[in-house]
Amino acid sequence: MIFLILAESGLELVPSNLQKHVSVISHAHKLRKDPSKILLDNSWHFAAMKGIKDEIKRGRPDLVHFCILEATTIPLYKKNKIKIYIHTTDDKVIYFGDNVNIPKSYHRFEGLMEKLFLEKTIEANGNVLLKIKEKSFSDLIDEIKPSKVVGFSTKGKKNSYENTVLEMPEDCCLVVGGYQKGHFSDMVQRRIDQLVSIGDSSFEAHVVVARILYEYEKTIFM
C-alpha cells in the first residue's frame, strides 16, 4: 500500500471576500448558482484573484481533475493498493473511498466538488464515496503515518522515476503539488523526508502522478 497526496491543491469554493466581484457574480449568474457555491476558477475569476494570497496556487480545479483521473483509473487504485488524498491551500482534506469512479467530464467533476464542499460527504448505497475535513497537511501525515514521505519538486535532488520507486519502502507517501506554479510551502516541506526533482524542467502535476504511479505498478504487477 502507498499513499498519494495532492498537496496545497487549487481547489476551493469562491472565498467570501471575492464573492461580490463582478467576474464572480457574472460567472455565477451564467451557472444559475449562488457565488458562494461555485468553485474558484482562474479561467473565469482571474480579475477577482489578482493579488490574493497564494494567487499562483489557487483556482485550478481542472488541474486537480486531471491528477485524480490519472490516479483513479489505473490497476493500482482498482486493486486497492493506493490511498488518495487531496489537501487544499486552505487546509481541507478530501478522502476517497474504495473504487470511486470520478467523472471524466470536467463539468460533472466541478458539480461533484461543489456538492462535497457544501455537504461534506458524498454517499451512494450507504457507502461513503468522498468526504472532506478541516485538516492541515501535517495533521494528515500524522494520521496516515507513512514510513517515508517523498515529495516532487524542482528544488529536490535529481533522480529518475524508476530509481525513486526502487528506493521507496512499503507504506510510502508520495506528495505532488496540486497547483500550477510555485513550490511547497515551508509547512509542507518540513514534513517531507526526501525531495526529488525529475528531469531538467518542471512537469505538470498530472504527468508526475501518471509516471510515478506507472513505475510503481511495474514493480508489483509486471
N, C-alpha and C positions, 0 to 999 in steps of 0.2 A: 504493500500500500504506500502510495505517495500522496502528497498534498500540493495543490496549486492555489496560490493566492494572487489575484489581480489587485495590486496594492494602489491606494490613492486614486482609484478609478474616477473618471469624469462622468459619473452617473449620479444624478440627484434631481429632485424637483426644483423648480424655479424658487430661489430663496425669497423671503418676504421683501427684502429691500430692492428687489428688481421687478416685482410683480406689477408695478404701475408704470413701468417703462413702455413707451409706445410700441416698440418692436415686440415685446412680450404680449401686450394686450391685443395687438393685431394678429399675431400668430394664434393665440388662444381663441380669438373670435373665429378664425378660419376653421379651427378644430372643433368649435362649439363646446369648449371646455372652459372652466374657471382657470385663470392664470396660476393659481396656487396648486393646480392639479395636473400640470404638464411638466415634462422633463426639460431641464435646462439644456439647450442645444445651440452650440456656437454657430451652426449654419443659419439659424433663424434669429438668434439673440445676440449677435456679435456686437451691435452697438450698445446694448444694455450691459454687456460683460466687460467693456473697456475699463481697465483699471481696477477690477475687483481682485481680491486676494487669490493667489494661485491661478490667475487667469489662464495661463497656458496649459494647465492640467484639467481644466473643467469644461463641461459642456460637450463631451464626446461620447454619448451613449452608443453611437454607431460603432465606435472602436471596441467598446465592451462587447457589443453584439457579435462582432467578428471573432473575438477571442473565445467567447463562450461557445459559439458554434464549432470552432476548431476543437475545443476540449470535450464536447459532449456528443460528438458524432463519430467517435473512434472506439475500437475494441477495448481500450484501456478503461474507458468510462462504462461501456456497456457491461463489462465483466466486473464492475465494482472494485477496480484496482486503483482508483484515484478519488480523492475528495476535493471538491472545488469550492472556493470562497471568493466573493467579491468584496473587497474593502474599499470604501469610498473616501473621497477627500474630506468629508465632514464626519468621519469616524462612525460609519454604519457598516455592518457586515451582513451580506446576503449568503444564506446557506442553501445548498442544493440537496434535495432528496435523491434517492437512488433512481437511475434511469429516467430522469426528467427530460422530456422532449421540448427543447427550446424552439420557439417559432423561427423558421428560416426567413420569413418575411419580417423586415425591419419594423414595419408599421404595427404588426401584431406584437412583436417584442416590446416596442415602445408602450403599447397599451398594457401589456402584462406587467412591465416595470412600474408604470404609474399606479396600477391597481395594488401592487405589492407595497409600494411606499405608503399608500393610504390605508390599506387594510392589514399590513404587517405579516400576513400569512396567506399563501395560496394553497388550497386543498382540492383534492379530487378523489371521490370514492373513499373518503375517510383517511386518505394519506396526505401528509404534508409534502408538497412539491417544492415550495420555496418559503423561506421565512427571513425576516430582516430584524436585526437587533442593533441597538446602540452599543458599539464596541470599538475600541481602538485596535490598531494593528498589533501593538504589544500585548494587549489582553487576548487577542486571538491566538497569538503564538503560545502564550501561557496555557490556553485552553487545549490546543491540539497537541502540544508537547512533542514536536518533531525531534528526531535525532540530530538533524542538521538543517540549517536554513541557507539556501543558495539563492542569491539574487542576481539578476541580469542587468548590467548597466555598462555604458561605455567607459565609466570610471573604474571598472573592475580589471582584474588580471586577465590577460588574453588566454583563451582556451577554445577548444572546439566543442561542438555539441556532443560528439561521441565520447571524448575524454571526460567531459563533465559528468555524463551519465555513468561512465565506468567508475568514477570516483564517488558516486552517490551511495550512501548507506541505505538500509531499509528505513522506512518512515521518514524519508527526507521531504523537506518542504521547498518547493520552487516558488520564487517570487518574481513576478513580472509587473512592471508599471502599467496600469490601465489608463494611460494618458498619452497625449500626442507628442509632447515635448517636455524637456526638463529631466530632473534626476530625483531619486528618492529623497525624501526629507530626512533630516538628521534622526528624527524619531524612528523612522522605518529602518534606516541604515544601521542604527545601533543594535537592532535585533537580527541582523544578517551576519551569518558566520563566514560566508565566502561570497565575494562579489566577483562575478565573471563577466568578461567582455568577449562577445563573439564577433570575429571579423574586424575589419578596419573602419567600419562605419556603423551608424545606428540602424536598426531594423524596426519596422513597425511591430507592435506588441503581438499581433496575431501570427506573424511569421515566426517569432521566437517561440510562442506557445506551440505552434504546429510542429516545428522542427525538433524541439527538445522532447516533446511527448512521443514523437515518432521514434527517436533514438532510444527512448526508454522502452517503448513497446518491443523493439527489436531484441532487447535483452531478455524479455520474458515470454514472447510469443513466437520467436523465429529461431 
